[in-house]
Amino acid sequence: MALIFVWATLLAVVFDWVVGDPPKLPHPVRFIGNFISALTKRLNHGEHRRLKGAVLTFCTVGVTVLVVGAIMVVTYRIHFWLGFTTEVVLIGTALAQKSLKEAAMAVYTPIVAGDWQEARTKLSWIVGRDTMHLEEGELVRGVVETVSENTSDGVTAPLFYALLFGAVGVWAYKAINTLDSMVGYKNDKYATFGTCSAVLDDIVNYIPSRITGLLIVLLTKNETPQTLKQRLTRWWRDAKVHPSPNSGYLEAATAVQLGIQLGGYNQYEGVTSYRQVMGEKQVPLTRAHIKKVITHMHIATLGFTIIGAGIVVALHILWEGLR
């Protein structure tokens, strides 16, 4: 199965690049989200919310694995190529490379046209911060931070689990990621209920986020006078100031490669919040950095796919030789 997963993942990357999310089909994440919402309404009240949140996590991931696993078993039993095609499509729809690019360009295009209201509106679709007061530099920062962070969450982390476990693995990951995005908040409503989801999301993203950040530093164009050793040191140090245990490794990598500064002040529903900065401001943020961070995403994805597939194939050959 290891080689099947590798070939399915390679084709899924192409599928995502060319097709992206099928426009007329409901995305599987929507079904997962509806399941989470329904169960949350039933469980998120009264006592023992931490335990109830763990039940939500277990049920969501378990049901997702059972449904996707059943689909794969049935389709492979009907015919190998039906099962393989289904595997490719299911993995491909779990990747977000094309949709991330489109979301970023949806902000870039009105910026270039000078339509600031449209740019602010489009940015509000992909970030949680208030956007209606932002000027170009802050609009760009919002896009750069979002694409950088989601290069792992939306692309390379799903690839990681697809290469290891195929469609079942990638959708187990997506279920965990969706849980975190819906209930993994540190507020009165979800502080204890979402604990299990948030912790599990941190765990499954731990390895992919660090590998992806490292690939950005190693493979993308260095636009600073700093040496590789200096950039690696700054990347590792700055990543730790981010409130997320994983996202900082992506944003810090982007910052050190482009010579920009990320983080700073944001407003959420009128309340100002400060996040420690990453990177050194050698150049100001401009609209050009939106296209540059998209290029970072493509390069990191390609590198992750080739290296990951190579490792899986090598381990498969080694295992077969030892049997």
Residue pairs with C-beta under 8 A, 6 or more apart in sequence:
1 166
2 312
2 313
2 315
2 316
3 313
3 316
4 84
4 87
4 166
5 87
5 162
5 163
5 164
5 165
5 166
5 312
6 163
6 309
6 312
6 313
7 84
8 84
8 87
8 88
8 91
8 162
8 166
8 167
9 91
9 159
9 162
9 163
9 166
9 305
9 309
10 305
10 309
11 88
11 92
12 87
12 88
12 89
12 91
12 92
12 94
12 95
12 162
13 92
13 95
13 97
13 159
13 301
13 305
15 88
15 89
15 91
15 92
16 92
16 93
16 95
16 96
16 97
16 98
17 97
17 98
18 98
19 92
19 98
20 97
20 98
20 99
20 102
21 27
21 93
21 98
21 99
22 93
27 93
28 90
28 93
28 94
28 171
28 174
29 174
29 178
32 60
32 64
32 174
32 175
32 178
33 178
33 182
35 60
35 63
36 56
36 60
36 178
36 179
36 182
36 183
37 182
39 56
39 59
39 60
40 56
40 182
40 183
40 193
43 49
43 52
43 53
43 55
43 56
43 193
44 52
44 53
44 183
44 189
44 190
44 193
49 192
49 193
50 192
50 193
50 195
50 196
52 193
53 183
53 192
53 193
53 194
53 195
53 196
53 197
54 196
56 179
56 183
56 193
56 196
56 197
57 176
57 179
57 196
57 197
57 200
60 175
60 178
60 179
61 172
61 175
61 176
61 179
64 171
64 172
64 174
64 175
65 168
65 171
65 172
65 175
68 90
68 167
68 168
68 171
68 172
69 168
71 86
71 90
71 167
72 83
72 86
72 87
72 90
72 166
72 167
72 168
75 82
75 83
75 85
75 86
76 82
76 83
76 84
77 83
86 167
87 166
87 167
90 167
90 170
90 171
91 158
91 162
91 166
91 167
91 170
94 158
94 162
94 167
94 170
94 171
94 173
94 174
95 154
95 155
95 158
95 159
96 150
96 154
96 155
96 158
97 154
97 155
97 297
97 298
97 301
99 154
100 146
100 147
100 150
100 151
100 154
100 155
100 294
100 297
101 294
101 297
103 122
103 125
103 126
103 146
103 147
104 143
104 146
104 147
104 290
104 293
104 294
105 290
105 294
106 122
106 125
107 119
107 122
107 123
107 126
107 139
107 142
107 143
107 290
108 143
108 287
108 290
108 291
110 116
110 118
110 119
110 122
111 119
111 136
111 139
111 140
111 287
111 290
112 287
116 135
116 136
116 139
119 139
120 131
120 132
120 134
120 139
121 131
123 131
123 134
123 139
123 142
123 143
124 131
124 132
126 142
126 143
126 146
127 142
127 145
127 146
128 268
129 142
129 266
129 267
129 268
130 266
130 267
130 268
130 269
130 270
131 139
131 142
133 267
134 142
136 285
136 286
136 287
137 284
137 285
137 286
140 285
140 286
140 287
140 289
140 290
141 262
141 264
141 285
143 290
143 293
144 254
144 260
144 262
144 285
144 289
144 290
144 293
145 251
145 262
147 290
147 293
147 294
147 296
147 297
148 250
148 251
148 253
148 254
148 262
148 293
148 296
148 297
149 244
149 247
149 250
149 251
151 212
151 216
151 250
151 296
151 297
151 300
151 301
152 205
152 208
152 209
152 212
152 213
152 246
152 247
152 249
152 250
153 177
153 205
153 247
155 297
155 300
155 301
155 304
156 208
156 211
156 212
156 300
156 301
156 304
157 173
157 177
157 204
157 205
157 208
157 209
157 212
158 170
158 173
158 174
159 170
159 208
159 301
159 304
159 305
159 308
160 173
160 207
160 208
160 211
160 304
160 308
161 169
161 170
161 172
161 173
161 204
162 169
162 170
163 308
163 309
163 312
164 312
165 172
173 204
176 197
176 200
176 201
176 204
177 201
177 204
177 205
179 194
179 197
179 200
179 201
180 194
180 197
180 198
180 200
180 201
182 197
183 190
183 193
183 194
183 197
183 198
184 190
184 194
184 197
184 198
184 201
185 191
185 194
202 244
202 245
202 246
205 246
206 245
206 246
208 304
209 246
209 247
209 249
209 250
210 246
210 249
211 304
212 249
212 250
212 253
212 300
212 304
213 235
213 239
213 249
213 250
213 252
213 253
214 235
214 249
214 253
215 299
215 300
215 303
215 304
215 307
216 250
216 253
216 254
216 257
216 296
216 299
216 300
217 228
217 231
217 232
217 235
217 253
217 256
217 257
218 228
218 303
219 299
219 300
219 303
220 257
220 295
220 296
220 299
220 300
221 257
222 228
222 231
222 257
223 257
223 258
223 259
223 283
223 292
224 231
224 256
224 257
224 258
224 259
224 280
224 282
226 234
226 256
231 256
231 257
234 252
234 256
234 279
234 280
235 249
235 252
235 253
235 256
236 252
238 248
238 252
238 255
238 256
238 278
238 279
239 248
239 249
239 251
239 252
239 253
239 278
240 248
241 248
241 263
241 276
241 277
241 278
242 248
242 251
242 252
242 263
242 275
242 276
242 278
243 275
248 278
251 262
251 263
251 278
252 262
252 278
252 279
254 260
254 262
254 279
254 293
254 296
255 261
255 262
255 278
255 279
255 280
256 279
256 280
257 296
258 279
258 283
258 289
258 292
258 293
259 279
259 280
259 281
259 282
259 283
260 279
260 281
260 282
260 283
260 284
260 285
260 289
261 277
261 278
261 279
261 280
261 281
261 285
262 277
262 278
262 279
263 275
263 276
263 277
263 278
264 274
264 275
264 277
265 272
265 273
265 274
266 272
266 273
266 274
266 275
267 273
